[in-house]
């Protein structure tokens, strides 16, 4: 133990986090400009954050929203549907939270629960799953046609890194609330999630509403690349020309590229899936 009260390992980690945050801040300042542009022009903005449990979605959402004006963005993380909601049109509970003009909505998991989690854990019937997969693309295209910017992000984490993060949650009293019963089954059901991920990307990524796949085993790189992707989604006033907005090809993948990778590695040891 050192005089500062931290072990060398803890101190190095703290320094690394500090440096990572410094690197993000110029891009987070650009997000403020983008938000102001959205507000001034009464634009509507939806970002979906999807991926396996412990893929780092919450961390990225925190970095994206950290300096934003809370009056003009909302984070939506819905729990289990009520009995009343279960009797409604499936998309209805999500539409209730859609943006007004000048607002950004960040969905921490979205209607795509029905594409992965629900069928794997038998929370929906096959008929309900099939109907969703048929309807979701036209639903999203209608949203876009009516003037909403829609960004779909899928965070792809290695199986080993997911296991490490679950263990960190189990041991850390500040993170234990994040560990759910579904989390505890996620590792043993890895292949089922991979299969549903493949089906989802193949069936629901189109020119108008494509999926963006982000490697998230390295949280800092995932945060940075996500912010750059959002900044590249629209032209906004006052964009800094000093920053590099080029996507990292080792971190950001199109759905088509991800599908090809998954096909090639199908019979091999899984990596990022």
PARODREN-336967 format. One line per field, with one value per atom (N, C-alpha, C): x negated, y, z negated; residue number from 1. Coordinates in steps of 0.2 Angstrom, whole numbers, plus 2048, in hexadecimal, padded with zeros to 3 digits. Layout:
<rs>
c1: [X  ...] .
c2: [Y  ...] .
c3: [Z  ...] .
num: [NUM  ...] .
</rs>
This chain:
<rs>
c1: [7FC  800  7FC  7FD  7F9  7FC  7F8  7FA  801  803  809  80F  80E  813  815  812  813  80D  80F  80A  807  801  7FF  804  807  80C  812  814  81A  818  812  810  80F  80C  80B  812  817  81D  821  820  823  820  819  816  818  819  81B  822  827  82E  82D  829  828  826  821  81F  824  828  82E  833  835  83A  837  831  82E  82F  82D  82E  835  83A  841  843  841  844  845  840  841  847  848  84E  854  854  85A  85C  857  859  85C  85B  85E  865  866  86D  872  86F  873  875  870  872  877  877  87C  882  882  889  88C  888  88A  88D  88A  88D  893  894  89A  8A0  89E  8A3  8A5  8A0  8A2  8A6  8A5  8A8  8AE  8B0  8B6  8B5  8AF  8AE  8B0  8B1  8B3  8AE  8AB  8A5  8A6  8A5  8A6  89F  89D  897  898  898  899  892  892  88C  88D  88B  88C  886  887  881  882  87E  87E  87D  87F  87E  877  875  86E  86A  86D  86A  867  869  867  86C  872  877  878  878  879  873  86D  867  867  869  869  86F  874  87A  878  875  872  86D  869  864  867  86C  870  874  877  87C  878  872  86F  870  86F  86F  875  879  87F  884  888  88D  893  894  899  8A0  8A1  8A8  8AA  8A5  8A6  8A4  8A2  8A1  8A4  8A6  8A8  8A5  8A3  8A1  8A7  8A9  8AF  8AD  8AE  8AC  8B2  8B6  8BD  8BC  8C0  8C0  8C5  8C6  8CB  8D2  8D5  8DC  8E1  8E5  8EB  8F0  8F5  8FA  8FE  8FF  902  8FE  8F8  8F3  8F3  8F3  8F3  8F9  8FE  904  904  8FF  8FF  8FB  8FB  8F7  8EF  8EB  8E5  8E1  8E1  8DC  8DF  8E5  8E9  8E5  8E2  8DF  8D9  8D6  8D0  8D2  8D7  8D9  8DB  8DD  8DF  8D9  8D3  8CD  8C9  8CC  8C9  8C8  8C3  8C1  8C6  8C7  8CA  8C4  8C6  8C2  8BD  8B6  8B1  8AE  8B0  8AE  8AB  8A6  8A3  8A5  8A6  8A8  8A3  8A0  89B  89F  8A0  8A3  89E  89E  89A  89D  89C  8A1  8A7  8AA  8AF  8B4  8B8  8BD  8B9  8B3  8AF  8AE  8B1  8B1  8B5  8BA  8BE  8BA  8B4  8B0  8AB  8A9  8A4  8A6  8A7  8A8  8AE  8B4  8BA  8BB  8B9  8BA  8B5  8AF  8AA  8AD  8B0  8B3  8BA  8BD  8C4  8C9  8C7  8CB  8D0  8D0  8D4  8D5  8DB  8DC  8D8  8D8  8D5  8D9  8DF  8E3  8E2  8E1  8E0  8D9  8D4  8CD  8CD  8D1  8D1  8D4  8DA  8DD  8D9  8D5  8D1  8CB  8C8  8C3  8C6  8CC  8CF  8D1  8D3  8D6  8D0  8CB  8C6  8C3  8C1  8BE  8C3  8C9  8CE  8CF  8D0  8D1  8CB  8C5  8BF  8BF  8C1  8C0  8C6  8CB  8D1  8CE  8CB  8C8  8C3  8BF  8BA  8BE  8C3  8C6  8CA  8CC  8CF  8CA  8C4  8BF  8BB  8BB  8B7  8B0  8AB  8A4  8A4  8A2  8A2  89B  897  891  891  88F  890  889  887  880  881  87D  87C  875  875  86E  86C  866  864  85E  85F  85A  857  851  84E  852  852  855  851  84A  846  847  847  848  84F  854  85B  85A  857  856  852  84D  849  84E  852  856  85B  85E  863  860  85A  856  855  853  852  858  85E  864  866  864  866  862  85C  857  858  85A  85A  861  862  868  86C  868  86B  86E  86C  86E  873  874  877  87E  881  888  889  883  883  884  883  882  889  88C  893  893  899  899  897  89A  898  891  88D  886  883  885  882  882  887  888  885  883  880  87B  876  870  872  876  878  87C  880  884  881  87A  876  878  878  87A  881  885  88C  88D  889  889  885  880  87D  881  885  88A  88F  892  897  894  88E  88A  88A  887  887  88D  892  899  89B  89A  89C  899  892  88E  890  891  892  899  89E  8A5  8A7  8A3  8A5  8A1  89B  897  898  89A  89B  898  898  895  898  89E  8A1  8A0  89F  89F  89A  893  88E  88C  889  886  87F  87C  875  873  86E  86B  865  864  85F  85B  855  851  851  853  853  84F  84B  847  842  840  83C  841  843  848  846  840  83E  83F  83D  83D  845  849  850  853  851  854  852  84C  84A  84D  84D  84F  857  85A  862  863  85F  860  85F  859  858  85D  860  865  86B  86D  873  871  86B  86A  86A  868  868  86F  874  87B  87E  87D  880  87B  87C  878  87B  877  879  875  877  874  86E  868  862  85E  85F  85B  853  84F  848  845  840  83C  836  834  82E  82E  834  835  835  833  833  83A  83E  845  845  83F  83E  840  844  846  840  83F  839  83C  839  83B  83A  836  836  83B  83F  844  84B  84C  853  854  859  85B  862  863  869  86C  873  876  874  873  871  86A  865  85F  85F  863  864  867  86C  86F  869  865  860  85B  859  855  858  85E  862  862  863  864  85D  857  851  84F  851  84F  854  859  85E  85C  857  855  84E  84D  846  848  843  844  846  84C  84F  84A  84A  847  84C  84C  851  858  85C  863  868] .
c2: [7FA  800  806  80B  811  817  81C  822  825  824  827  823  81D  818  814  814  80F  80B  805  800  803  800  803  801  7FB  7F9  7FE  800  804  80B  80D  814  814  80F  80F  80F  80B  80B  812  815  81C  821  820  825  823  81D  81B  81D  81D  820  827  82A  832  834  830  831  830  82B  829  82E  831  836  83C  83E  844  843  83D  83C  83D  83B  83B  842  847  84D  851  852  856  853  84D  84A  84B  84A  84C  853  858  85F  85F  85B  85B  858  854  851  857  85B  861  865  866  86A  867  860  85C  85D  85C  85D  864  869  870  871  86D  86D  86A  864  860  865  868  86C  872  876  87C  87A  874  872  86D  86C  868  861  85E  858  853  84D  847  842  83F  83B  835  82F  829  825  822  81E  818  812  80B  809  806  803  7FC  7F7  7F0  7EC  7E6  7E2  7DD  7D8  7D4  7D7  7D4  7D6  7D7  7DD  7DF  7E0  7E2  7E4  7EC  7EF  7F6  7FB  7FA  7FF  804  803  808  80D  80A  80E  813  811  815  81A  818  81D  823  821  826  82B  828  82D  831  82E  832  838  837  83B  840  83F  842  849  84D  854  857  853  855  859  85D  861  85C  85B  856  858  85E  860  85E  85B  85A  853  84E  847  843  83D  838  831  82E  827  823  81E  81A  813  810  809  806  802  800  7F9  7F8  7F1  7ED  7E8  7E3  7E6  7E4  7E7  7E5  7EA  7E8  7E4  7E1  7DD  7E2  7E8  7EC  7ED  7EE  7EF  7E9  7E3  7DD  7DC  7E0  7DF  7E4  7E9  7EE  7EB  7EF  7EF  7EF  7EA  7E9  7F0  7F4  7FA  7FF  7FF  804  807  803  805  809  808  80B  812  812  818  81D  81B  820  825  822  826  829  829  82C  834  836  83E  842  848  84E  852  857  85A  85E  85D  860  85B  855  850  84A  848  841  83C  836  830  82B  829  823  81D  818  812  80D  80C  807  800  7FD  7F7  7FA  7F7  7FA  7F4  7F5  7F0  7EA  7EA  7E4  7DF  7E1  7DB  7D5  7D7  7D1  7CD  7D0  7CC  7C8  7C9  7C5  7C2  7C6  7C4  7C0  7C3  7C0  7B9  7B8  7B1  7AC  7AE  7AA  7A7  7AC  7AA  7A9  7A8  7A6  7AB  7B2  7B7  7B9  7B6  7B7  7B1  7B0  7AB  7AB  7A5  7A6  7AA  7AA  7AE  7B5  7B7  7BE  7C0  7BC  7BD  7BE  7B9  7BA  7C0  7C2  7C8  7CE  7CE  7D4  7D4  7CF  7CF  7D1  7D0  7D2  7DA  7DC  7E3  7E8  7E6  7EB  7F0  7ED  7F1  7F7  7F5  7FA  7FF  7FD  801  806  804  809  80D  80B  80F  814  813  818  81D  81B  820  825  822  826  82B  828  82C  832  831  837  83B  83B  840  83F  839  837  834  836  833  82D  827  821  81E  81D  81A  813  80E  807  805  804  801  7FB  7F6  7EF  7EF  7EE  7ED  7E6  7E4  7DD  7DC  7D8  7D6  7CF  7CE  7C7  7C3  7BD  7B9  7B9  7B9  7B9  7C0  7C5  7CC  7CD  7CA  7CA  7C6  7C0  7BD  7C1  7C4  7C8  7CE  7D1  7D6  7D4  7CE  7CB  7CA  7C7  7C6  7CC  7D2  7D8  7DB  7DA  7DB  7D7  7D1  7CD  7CF  7D1  7D3  7DA  7DE  7E5  7E7  7E9  7EB  7F1  7F5  7FB  7F9  7F3  7F0  7EA  7E7  7E1  7E2  7E8  7E9  7E8  7E8  7E7  7DF  7DB  7D4  7D1  7CF  7CC  7C4  7C1  7BA  7B8  7BD  7BC  7BC  7C1  7C1  7BB  7B8  7B1  7AC  7AC  7A7  7A9  7AF  7B2  7AE  7AC  7A8  7A1  79E  797  797  79D  79E  7A2  7A2  7A6  7A5  79E  79C  79E  79E  7A0  7A7  7AB  7B3  7B4  7B0  7B1  7B0  7AA  7A9  7AE  7B1  7B6  7BD  7BE  7C4  7C3  7BE  7BD  7BE  7BB  7BC  7C3  7C6  7CD  7D2  7D1  7D5  7D4  7CE  7CC  7CF  7CE  7D0  7D7  7DB  7E2  7E7  7E6  7EB  7ED  7F3  7F5  7FC  7FE  805  80A  80B  810  810  809  808  803  804  7FF  7FE  7F8  7F7  7F9  7FC  7FE  7F9  7F5  7F0  7F3  7F4  7F7  7F2  7F0  7EC  7EF  7EC  7F0  7EC  7E8  7E5  7EA  7EF  7F5  7FA  7FC  801  808  80A  811  811  80C  80D  80D  809  808  80F  812  819  81E  81E  823  822  81C  81A  81B  81A  81B  823  827  82E  830  82E  830  82E  828  826  82A  82C  831  837  83A  840  840  83A  83A  839  838  836  83C  842  848  84E  853  859  85D  860  865  86B  870  877  877  87A  87B  875  870  86A  86C  869  86A  867  86A  867  864  865  863  85C  859  852  84D  847  841  83D  83D  83A  833  831  82B  825  820  81A  816  813  80E  807  805  7FF  7F8  7F9  7F3  7F3  7F8  7F9  7FA  7FD  7FE  7FA  7F6  7F2  7F3  7F2  7F2  7EB  7EB  7E4  7DF  7E1  7DD  7DA  7DE  7DC  7D7  7D9  7D4  7CE  7CD  7C7  7C3  7C6  7C2  7BF  7C3  7C1  7BB  7BC  7B6  7B0  7B0  7AB  7A7  7AB  7A8  7A4  7A7  7A5  7A0  79E  79A  794  790  78A  78B  791  792  794  795  798  79F  7A1  7A8  7AD  7B3  7B9  7BE  7C4  7C9  7C6  7C5  7C3  7C6] .
c3: [800  800  800  804  805  800  800  7FC  7FE  804  807  806  802  801  806  80C  811  813  815  817  81E  820  826  82C  82C  831  831  82B  82B  82D  82B  82E  835  838  83F  843  840  843  843  83D  83C  841  842  847  84E  850  856  858  853  853  854  851  851  859  85B  862  867  866  86B  86B  865  864  868  867  86A  872  875  87C  87E  87A  87C  87C  878  877  87D  882  888  88C  88C  890  88C  886  882  883  883  885  88C  890  897  896  892  890  88E  88A  888  88E  892  898  89C  89D  8A1  89D  896  893  894  894  895  89C  8A1  8A7  8A8  8A5  8A4  8A1  89C  898  89D  8A0  8A4  8AA  8AD  8B3  8B2  8AB  8A9  8AC  8AD  8AF  8AA  8AC  8A8  8A9  8A3  8A3  89F  8A1  89D  89E  899  899  895  898  895  893  88D  88A  889  88D  88C  88B  889  888  882  881  87C  875  870  869  868  865  863  869  86F  875  874  86F  86E  870  871  873  86F  868  863  863  863  863  869  86F  875  874  872  871  86C  867  862  865  86A  86D  872  876  87B  878  872  86F  86A  868  862  862  867  867  86B  86D  871  86C  86F  86B  86A  863  862  864  865  867  86E  872  879  87B  876  878  872  874  86F  870  86A  86B  869  86D  86C  86B  865  864  861  865  863  85F  85A  857  85A  856  859  85B  860  862  85C  85B  857  85A  857  85A  85F  85E  862  869  868  86D  872  86F  872  877  875  879  87F  87F  884  88A  890  895  892  895  892  891  897  897  893  891  88D  887  883  87D  87F  884  886  88A  88E  891  88C  886  881  87F  880  87E  884  88A  890  88F  892  891  894  891  894  898  89C  8A0  89B  89D  898  893  893  88E  890  88C  88D  888  88B  886  887  881  881  87E  882  880  87D  877  874  874  87A  87C  87F  884  888  889  88F  891  894  894  897  891  88B  886  889  88E  891  896  898  89D  89A  893  890  889  884  87D  87D  880  87F  882  888  88A  887  885  882  87B  877  871  871  877  877  874  875  872  878  87E  883  887  88B  88F  895  899  89F  8A4  8A4  8A8  8A7  8A0  89F  8A1  8A1  8A3  8AB  8AE  8B6  8B8  8B4  8B6  8B5  8B0  8AF  8B4  8B6  8BB  8C2  8C3  8C9  8C9  8C3  8C3  8C1  8BE  8BB  8C1  8C6  8CB  8CE  8D0  8D2  8CD  8C7  8C1  8C0  8C1  8C0  8C7  8CC  8D2  8D2  8CF  8CE  8C9  8C4  8BF  8C3  8C7  8CB  8D0  8D3  8D8  8D5  8CF  8CC  8C8  8CA  8C8  8C2  8BF  8B9  8BC  8B9  8BA  8B5  8B8  8B4  8B5  8B0  8B0  8AC  8AF  8AB  8AA  8A3  8A1  89E  8A0  89D  89A  894  890  88F  892  893  88E  88A  885  885  883  883  87D  87E  879  872  873  86D  86A  86D  86A  867  86A  866  860  860  859  854  856  851  84F  853  850  84C  84D  848  842  842  83B  838  83B  838  835  838  835  82F  82F  829  823  824  81F  81C  820  81F  81C  816  813  816  81A  81D  824  826  82D  82D  827  826  829  828  82A  832  836  83D  83F  83A  83B  83A  840  840  841  840  841  849  84D  854  855  852  853  851  84C  849  84E  853  858  85F  85F  866  868  864  867  869  866  868  86E  86F  875  87B  87A  87F  886  888  88F  891  88D  88F  890  88C  88D  894  896  89C  8A2  8A1  8A7  8A8  8A2  8A3  8A5  8A3  8A6  8AD  8B0  8B7  8BB  8B8  8BB  8BB  8B6  8B5  8BA  8BA  8BF  8C6  8C8  8CF  8D1  8CC  8CE  8CD  8C9  8C7  8C9  8CC  8CE  8D6  8D7  8DE  8DF  8E5  8E7  8E3  8E2  8DE  8D6  8D4  8CD  8CB  8CD  8CC  8C5  8C3  8BD  8BD  8B8  8B7  8B1  8B3  8AE  8AB  8A4  8A1  89C  89D  899  892  88D  886  881  882  87D  87A  87E  87C  87B  875  874  876  875  877  87F  883  88A  88C  889  88A  889  884  882  888  889  88E  895  897  89E  89E  899  899  89A  896  896  89D  8A0  8A7  8AC  8AB  8B0  8AF  8A9  8A8  8AB  8AB  8AD  8B5  8B8  8BF  8C2  8BE  8C0  8C4  8C2  8C5  8C5  8CA  8CA  8C4  8C0  8BB  8BB  8B9  8B9  8B4  8B6  8B2  8B1  8B6  8B5  8B5  8B1  8B0  8B6  8B9  8BF  8BC  8B6  8B3  8B1  8B0  8AD  8B3  8B1  8B6  8B5  8BA  8B9  8BD  8BF  8C3  8BF  8C1  8BC  8BC  8B7  8B6  8B9  8BE  8C2  8BD  8B8  8B3  8AE  8AE  8A9  8AB  8B1  8B4  8BA  8BB  8C0  8C3  8C9  8CC  8CA  8CA  8C9  8CE  8D5  8DA  8D8  8D6  8D4  8CE  8C9  8C3  8C5  8CA  8CC  8CF  8D3  8D7  8D2  8CD  8C8  8C4  8C2  8BE  8C2  8C9  8CD  8CD  8CE  8CE  8C8  8C2  8BC  8B8  8BC  8B9  8B6  8B9  8B7  8B3  8B1  8AE  8A7  8A3  89C  89D  899  89A  897  89B  898  896  89A  898  89B  897  89A  895] .
num: [1  1  1  2  2  2  3  3  3  4  4  4  5  5  5  6  6  6  7  7  7  8  8  8  9  9  9  10  10  10  11  11  11  12  12  12  13  13  13  14  14  14  15  15  15  16  16  16  17  17  17  18  18  18  19  19  19  20  20  20  21  21  21  22  22  22  23  23  23  24  24  24  25  25  25  26  26  26  27  27  27  28  28  28  29  29  29  30  30  30  31  31  31  32  32  32  33  33  33  34  34  34  35  35  35  36  36  36  37  37  37  38  38  38  39  39  39  40  40  40  41  41  41  42  42  42  43  43  43  44  44  44  45  45  45  46  46  46  47  47  47  48  48  48  49  49  49  50  50  50  51  51  51  52  52  52  53  53  53  54  54  54  55  55  55  56  56  56  57  57  57  58  58  58  59  59  59  60  60  60  61  61  61  62  62  62  63  63  63  64  64  64  65  65  65  66  66  66  67  67  67  68  68  68  69  69  69  70  70  70  71  71  71  72  72  72  73  73  73  74  74  74  75  75  75  76  76  76  77  77  77  78  78  78  79  79  79  80  80  80  81  81  81  82  82  82  83  83  83  84  84  84  85  85  85  86  86  86  87  87  87  88  88  88  89  89  89  90  90  90  91  91  91  92  92  92  93  93  93  94  94  94  95  95  95  96  96  96  97  97  97  98  98  98  99  99  99  100  100  100  101  101  101  102  102  102  103  103  103  104  104  104  105  105  105  106  106  106  107  107  107  108  108  108  109  109  109  110  110  110  111  111  111  112  112  112  113  113  113  114  114  114  115  115  115  116  116  116  117  117  117  118  118  118  119  119  119  120  120  120  121  121  121  122  122  122  123  123  123  124  124  124  125  125  125  126  126  126  127  127  127  128  128  128  129  129  129  130  130  130  131  131  131  132  132  132  133  133  133  134  134  134  135  135  135  136  136  136  137  137  137  138  138  138  139  139  139  140  140  140  141  141  141  142  142  142  143  143  143  144  144  144  145  145  145  146  146  146  147  147  147  148  148  148  149  149  149  150  150  150  151  151  151  152  152  152  153  153  153  154  154  154  155  155  155  156  156  156  157  157  157  158  158  158  159  159  159  160  160  160  161  161  161  162  162  162  163  163  163  164  164  164  165  165  165  166  166  166  167  167  167  168  168  168  169  169  169  170  170  170  171  171  171  172  172  172  173  173  173  174  174  174  175  175  175  176  176  176  177  177  177  178  178  178  179  179  179  180  180  180  181  181  181  182  182  182  183  183  183  184  184  184  185  185  185  186  186  186  187  187  187  188  188  188  189  189  189  190  190  190  191  191  191  192  192  192  193  193  193  194  194  194  195  195  195  196  196  196  197  197  197  198  198  198  199  199  199  200  200  200  201  201  201  202  202  202  203  203  203  204  204  204  205  205  205  206  206  206  207  207  207  208  208  208  209  209  209  210  210  210  211  211  211  212  212  212  213  213  213  214  214  214  215  215  215  216  216  216  217  217  217  218  218  218  219  219  219  220  220  220  221  221  221  222  222  222  223  223  223  224  224  224  225  225  225  226  226  226  227  227  227  228  228  228  229  229  229  230  230  230  231  231  231  232  232  232  233  233  233  234  234  234  235  235  235  236  236  236  237  237  237  238  238  238  239  239  239  240  240  240  241  241  241  242  242  242  243  243  243  244  244  244  245  245  245  246  246  246  247  247  247  248  248  248  249  249  249  250  250  250  251  251  251  252  252  252  253  253  253  254  254  254  255  255  255  256  256  256  257  257  257  258  258  258  259  259  259  260  260  260  261  261  261  262  262  262  263  263  263  264  264  264  265  265  265  266  266  266  267  267  267  268  268  268  269  269  269  270  270  270  271  271  271  272  272  272  273  273  273] .
</rs>
